[in-house]
Amino acid sequence: MSGGNAGGDARDARGNARGETVPYVVAWSGERCVSPDVVAGPYGLAYVGEVPQDRDRHGVLWSRTEQAPGRGRPEFGRIHPARQRRAMLRLLCQICARPASRTADGVLWVIEDDRGAWDGWPERAVTTHPPLCLPCARQSVNRCPHLLKEGWVAVRVRHSAVEGVYGRLWHSRGGRLYRGGKEVVLHGRPEAPWVVAGQLTRTLHGCTPAALPLP
Protein backbone atom coordinates (compact mmCIF):
# COMPACT_ATOMS: atom_id res chain seq x y z
CA MET A 1 0.00 0.00 0.00
CA SER A 2 1.23 3.43 -0.83
CA GLY A 3 2.22 5.81 1.94
CA GLY A 4 -0.12 8.25 0.24
CA ASN A 5 -3.10 6.12 1.24
CA ALA A 6 -4.32 7.12 4.67
CA GLY A 7 -6.37 3.97 5.08
CA GLY A 8 -5.57 0.78 6.93
CA ASP A 9 -7.34 -1.47 9.40
CA ALA A 10 -6.42 -0.78 13.02
CA ARG A 11 -7.12 -4.39 13.93
CA ASP A 12 -4.47 -5.56 11.46
CA ALA A 13 -1.95 -2.86 12.27
CA ARG A 14 -1.30 -3.47 15.95
CA GLY A 15 1.06 -6.14 17.16
CA ASN A 16 3.20 -7.50 19.92
CA ALA A 17 6.88 -8.42 19.85
CA ARG A 18 8.17 -10.65 22.65
CA GLY A 19 5.24 -9.57 24.78
CA GLU A 20 5.92 -5.87 24.19
CA THR A 21 3.24 -3.61 22.77
CA VAL A 22 4.16 -2.22 19.36
CA PRO A 23 2.59 1.19 18.64
CA TYR A 24 0.22 1.35 15.68
CA VAL A 25 2.35 3.97 13.92
CA VAL A 26 5.64 2.03 14.16
CA ALA A 27 6.94 0.37 10.99
CA TRP A 28 8.03 -3.26 10.87
CA SER A 29 11.18 -4.57 9.18
CA GLY A 30 9.03 -6.44 6.64
CA GLU A 31 7.37 -3.21 5.49
CA ARG A 32 9.73 -2.01 2.77
CA CYS A 33 9.86 1.49 1.40
CA VAL A 34 8.91 1.01 -2.26
CA SER A 35 8.96 4.61 -3.45
CA PRO A 36 9.98 4.94 -7.13
CA ASP A 37 12.74 7.27 -8.26
CA VAL A 38 11.89 10.96 -8.09
CA VAL A 39 12.27 13.31 -11.04
CA ALA A 40 11.94 17.07 -11.36
CA GLY A 41 8.65 17.94 -13.00
CA PRO A 42 7.44 21.37 -14.17
CA TYR A 43 5.89 22.12 -10.76
CA GLY A 44 8.13 20.13 -8.40
CA LEU A 45 8.89 16.51 -7.62
CA ALA A 46 7.18 13.60 -9.33
CA TYR A 47 7.53 9.84 -9.15
CA VAL A 48 8.42 7.73 -12.15
CA GLY A 49 5.16 5.87 -12.75
CA GLU A 50 3.25 8.07 -10.30
CA VAL A 51 -0.36 7.19 -9.42
CA PRO A 52 -3.02 9.51 -7.92
CA GLN A 53 -2.74 7.84 -4.49
CA ASP A 54 0.85 9.08 -4.22
CA ARG A 55 -0.36 12.60 -3.38
CA ASP A 56 -2.58 14.02 -0.67
CA ARG A 57 -5.32 16.60 -1.21
CA HIS A 58 -2.73 19.37 -0.98
CA GLY A 59 -0.76 17.85 -3.85
CA VAL A 60 2.13 16.76 -1.63
CA LEU A 61 4.02 13.63 -2.70
CA TRP A 62 4.11 10.84 -0.09
CA SER A 63 6.55 8.02 0.57
CA ARG A 64 5.32 4.61 -0.53
CA THR A 65 5.69 1.92 2.13
CA GLU A 66 4.29 -1.60 2.18
CA GLN A 67 1.45 -2.25 4.62
CA ALA A 68 2.33 -5.47 6.47
CA PRO A 69 2.24 -4.88 10.25
CA GLY A 70 3.57 -7.84 12.18
CA ARG A 71 5.92 -8.97 9.41
CA GLY A 72 9.48 -9.15 10.73
CA ARG A 73 10.43 -7.13 13.79
CA PRO A 74 9.24 -3.69 14.93
CA GLU A 75 11.58 -0.81 14.06
CA PHE A 76 10.76 1.61 16.85
CA GLY A 77 12.79 4.40 15.30
CA ARG A 78 10.85 4.27 12.02
CA ILE A 79 7.31 5.57 11.53
CA HIS A 80 4.93 4.06 8.98
CA PRO A 81 3.74 6.93 6.74
CA ALA A 82 0.21 5.68 6.00
CA ARG A 83 -0.60 4.67 9.58
CA GLN A 84 0.81 7.88 11.07
CA ARG A 85 -1.17 9.90 8.56
CA ARG A 86 -4.38 8.00 9.34
CA ALA A 87 -3.91 8.50 13.09
CA MET A 88 -3.31 12.23 12.62
CA LEU A 89 -6.24 12.77 10.28
CA ARG A 90 -8.71 10.82 12.44
CA LEU A 91 -7.22 11.76 15.83
CA LEU A 92 -6.55 8.15 16.76
CA CYS A 93 -4.27 6.97 19.55
CA GLN A 94 -0.79 6.44 18.13
CA ILE A 95 -0.40 3.20 20.12
CA CYS A 96 -3.71 1.32 19.97
CA ALA A 97 -5.41 3.16 17.06
CA ARG A 98 -8.62 3.67 19.03
CA PRO A 99 -10.05 7.22 19.32
CA ALA A 100 -7.79 9.50 21.35
CA SER A 101 -8.92 10.71 24.78
CA ARG A 102 -11.19 13.74 24.53
CA THR A 103 -12.71 15.89 27.31
CA ALA A 104 -14.21 19.37 27.49
CA ASP A 105 -10.62 20.68 27.51
CA GLY A 106 -9.77 18.91 24.28
CA VAL A 107 -7.82 15.99 22.85
CA LEU A 108 -4.92 14.48 24.80
CA TRP A 109 -1.37 14.91 23.49
CA VAL A 110 1.96 14.02 25.09
CA ILE A 111 4.78 16.10 23.62
CA GLU A 112 8.46 16.73 24.33
CA ASP A 113 9.09 19.21 27.13
CA ASP A 114 10.26 22.32 25.26
CA ARG A 115 9.17 24.84 27.88
CA GLY A 116 10.94 28.12 27.23
CA ALA A 117 11.20 27.53 23.47
CA TRP A 118 9.02 30.62 22.98
CA ASP A 119 6.58 32.79 24.89
CA GLY A 120 3.32 30.91 25.36
CA TRP A 121 4.65 27.43 24.55
CA PRO A 122 3.10 24.90 23.85
CA GLU A 123 0.59 27.13 22.08
CA ARG A 124 1.27 26.89 18.31
CA ALA A 125 3.59 23.91 18.79
CA VAL A 126 3.92 21.78 15.65
CA THR A 127 4.01 18.03 16.24
CA THR A 128 4.34 14.87 14.18
CA HIS A 129 3.12 12.75 17.10
CA PRO A 130 -0.53 11.65 16.97
CA PRO A 131 -2.61 11.98 20.15
CA LEU A 132 -3.17 9.26 22.74
CA CYS A 133 -5.89 7.55 24.71
CA LEU A 134 -5.48 7.79 28.49
CA PRO A 135 -4.33 4.19 29.17
CA CYS A 136 -1.75 4.33 26.37
CA ALA A 137 -0.55 7.78 27.49
CA ARG A 138 0.21 6.38 30.96
CA GLN A 139 2.09 3.50 29.37
CA SER A 140 3.98 5.76 26.97
CA VAL A 141 5.41 8.16 29.56
CA ASN A 142 6.69 5.26 31.65
CA ARG A 143 8.17 3.16 28.85
CA CYS A 144 9.08 5.33 25.85
CA PRO A 145 12.89 5.83 25.84
CA HIS A 146 12.58 9.09 23.89
CA LEU A 147 10.14 10.67 26.36
CA LEU A 148 12.10 9.40 29.34
CA LYS A 149 15.25 11.00 27.93
CA GLU A 150 13.82 14.30 26.62
CA GLY A 151 11.10 14.87 29.21
CA TRP A 152 7.42 15.23 28.41
CA VAL A 153 4.33 17.35 28.98
CA ALA A 154 0.72 16.17 28.72
CA VAL A 155 -1.69 18.73 27.26
CA ARG A 156 -5.33 18.91 26.30
CA VAL A 157 -5.75 20.61 22.93
CA ARG A 158 -9.03 22.29 21.96
CA HIS A 159 -8.10 22.70 18.31
CA SER A 160 -5.35 21.28 16.14
CA ALA A 161 -4.84 22.10 12.49
CA VAL A 162 -3.28 19.90 9.81
CA GLU A 163 -0.91 22.44 8.32
CA GLY A 164 2.07 20.58 6.93
CA VAL A 165 4.24 17.50 6.61
CA TYR A 166 7.60 16.19 7.73
CA GLY A 167 9.73 14.63 5.05
CA ARG A 168 12.73 14.62 2.76
CA LEU A 169 13.42 17.83 0.85
CA TRP A 170 14.95 17.77 -2.60
CA HIS A 171 16.64 20.65 -4.43
CA SER A 172 16.75 21.26 -8.17
CA ARG A 173 19.84 22.96 -9.56
CA GLY A 174 20.96 23.06 -13.16
CA GLY A 175 18.43 20.44 -14.16
CA ARG A 176 19.65 17.97 -11.51
CA LEU A 177 18.04 16.86 -8.25
CA TYR A 178 19.97 16.92 -4.99
CA ARG A 179 18.78 15.13 -1.87
CA GLY A 180 18.42 17.41 1.14
CA GLY A 181 17.60 16.86 4.79
CA LYS A 182 14.34 16.04 6.52
CA GLU A 183 12.28 19.04 7.58
CA VAL A 184 8.80 20.21 8.55
CA VAL A 185 7.25 21.90 5.51
CA LEU A 186 3.98 23.83 5.82
CA HIS A 187 1.35 23.58 3.11
CA GLY A 188 1.56 26.40 0.59
CA ARG A 189 5.24 27.09 1.19
CA PRO A 190 7.58 27.24 -1.84
CA GLU A 191 9.31 24.09 -0.57
CA ALA A 192 6.10 22.00 -0.51
CA PRO A 193 6.35 20.77 -4.13
CA TRP A 194 9.88 19.53 -3.40
CA VAL A 195 9.26 17.30 -0.39
CA VAL A 196 8.52 13.58 -0.13
CA ALA A 197 6.35 13.41 2.98
CA GLY A 198 6.69 10.71 5.60
CA GLN A 199 4.57 12.17 8.41
CA LEU A 200 1.69 14.61 8.79
CA THR A 201 1.95 17.53 11.22
CA ARG A 202 -0.62 19.26 13.40
CA THR A 203 -0.33 22.70 14.97
CA LEU A 204 -1.72 22.80 18.51
CA HIS A 205 -4.04 25.58 19.71
CA GLY A 206 -5.94 26.09 22.95
CA CYS A 207 -3.53 24.05 25.07
CA THR A 208 -4.19 23.25 28.73
CA PRO A 209 -1.75 21.29 30.95
CA ALA A 210 -3.16 17.85 31.70
CA ALA A 211 -2.63 15.26 34.41
CA LEU A 212 -2.33 11.55 33.72
CA PRO A 213 -4.17 10.14 36.76
CA LEU A 214 -3.60 6.55 37.78
CA PRO A 215 -6.39 4.16 36.73
N, C-alpha and C positions, 0 to 999 in steps of 0.2 A: 504493500500500500504506500502510496506517495505521502511524503511529509506534508504535502499541501492539502491532504484530506483530513479534516478535523473530526472525522468519525471514529468509530472503534467501540467495541463492547467492553464495558467496565468489568463484566464478569470474566472475560477472557484475558484481561490485561493485568490482573493482579496475580501475584505469585509469592511463593516462599522459597527461600534457599537455605538449606540446613536449619530449618526452623525459624529463620529470620524473615520478618516481613519485608517485602520488596515494594517500595512505593510505585504506584501506578505510573508515574511519569518517568521512571528510570528505564533506560534501554538495557536490553540483554545482548550478550555477545553474539547470539545467533541472528540478531536483527541488523543486517548489513546496511550501510549507506549505499544506495544505488543511484545516486544523482548522476546524470549524464554530464559530459563536458559542457562548460559554459562558453558562450561566444558573445561578442559585443554586437548588439543589435542597434537599430537606429535610435531607440529610446532607452537603452540600457542593456542589462544582461538578458540572455535568453539561453535556454537549454537546447542542445542538439536533440531533435525529436521531441520537443516540448508538447505537453498535452494541457488542456484547460485546467485540470486539477492541480497543476504545478504552481498556480498562483492563487492568492487570496483575493477577496473582493476589492482590496486596495491596489491590486496589480503587482504585489510583491511576490517574488520568486521564492519558493520554499524548498528546503532540502528533502530529497526523497529517501525514506528509510523503510525497510521492510517492517511489517507488523507481525511479529511472532513472539509475544511475551511468554516467558517460560522456557524458551529455547536457549540452551547454553547456560551461562552464568550471568547474574546481574552485574552491570557495570555502573556502580553508584556515582561515578563522576561524569556519566554521560546521560543526557536527557533525550527522551524520544520526542521528536518534533511534533508528530501528529497527536500524541497523547497529552503533551504539555499544552498544546494549542486548544484541544478539546476542553481540558480542565479550566483553562483561563476563560474561554468563551462562555462556558456554562457554569462557572463558579463552582467547580467540583473540588472536593478534597484531593490534594496532590498525592495522598498516600492510598486511600481506599476507593477513591472515585465516586463516593456518595456525595450528596449536596453538602457544601461547606456550612459550618455553623453560622446562623444568622439570628440576631436579636434586634430589638428596637434601636440599638446603637450601631448596627451594621454587621457586615460579614467579617469573620475572624481571619486575620493574617498574622503570621509570625515572620518577622523580618530581622535582618542583621541590625545590631545596635550601632547606629551611626549618629547618635545624639551629638549635637554640636556641628554637624556637617553644614547646616545653614539655619538661619532663624526660622523657627516654626516647624522644624523637622519633627515627625515624619510627614507632615502635610506636603503634598506634591512629590512624595517619593515615587520613583519608578522601580518596579520590581518585575522580575521574570518568574518569581515563585507563585504558583497558584495558592489559593486559600486552603484552609484546613477545617475539618470537623473537630469538635472538642476532644474526643478520645485520642484521635491521631495527633493533635497538637501537643497533648501531654506527653505522648510517646516520643514525638519528634524532639522536643527540647531536652529530653533526658538521654536520647540515644544518638542524635545526629552529630557526627564529629565536627562538621562545619559550624553548626550553631554553638556547640560546646566551646569551640576555639575562638570564634569571633564575638560571641555574646549575642543575645537576642532580645527582642521586644515584641510582646503580643499587643495587637491593636484591633479595634473594631473600626470598620471603614464603611461610612454611609454611602459613598459613591466612588466607584473606580472606573476609569475610562481606558478602553483599549486604544492606545495612541501610537504604538510602534512595535518594533521587533528587535530581537537580538540575533546577530548573525555575522557571517563573513562578508567583509567589504572587498570589492574588486575595484581596480583603477584602470582606466583606459588611457594609454599614452602612445601616440604615434601609430595607432592602429593595432596595438598589442595590449593584452590584458595582463595585469599584475595583481597577484593575490595580496590582499592587505590583512589587517588584523580583524578580530571580532569586536563589534561595537553595538551599542544601542542606537537604533536609527528610528526617528519619529516619522510617521506617515506625512507625506507632502514635502519632506526635505529633499534637497537636490541629490543626496546620497541614496535615497530610497530605491531608485531603479538599478542600483549597483550593488545590492546586498542579496545574499542567499540566506534567507531567514532560517533559524533553527528553534527559536522560542518567541512567543508573543509576550508583550509587556503590558502592564496596566499601571496607570498613574493613580495614586491613592489620594482621596479627598475626604474631608470630614472625619479625621482620625481621632479616636479616643483610646487611651491606654486601657488594656484589658487584663484581667486576672485569668489564670488557668486553674480554677479550683479543683481540688481532688475529687474523684468520683464518690 
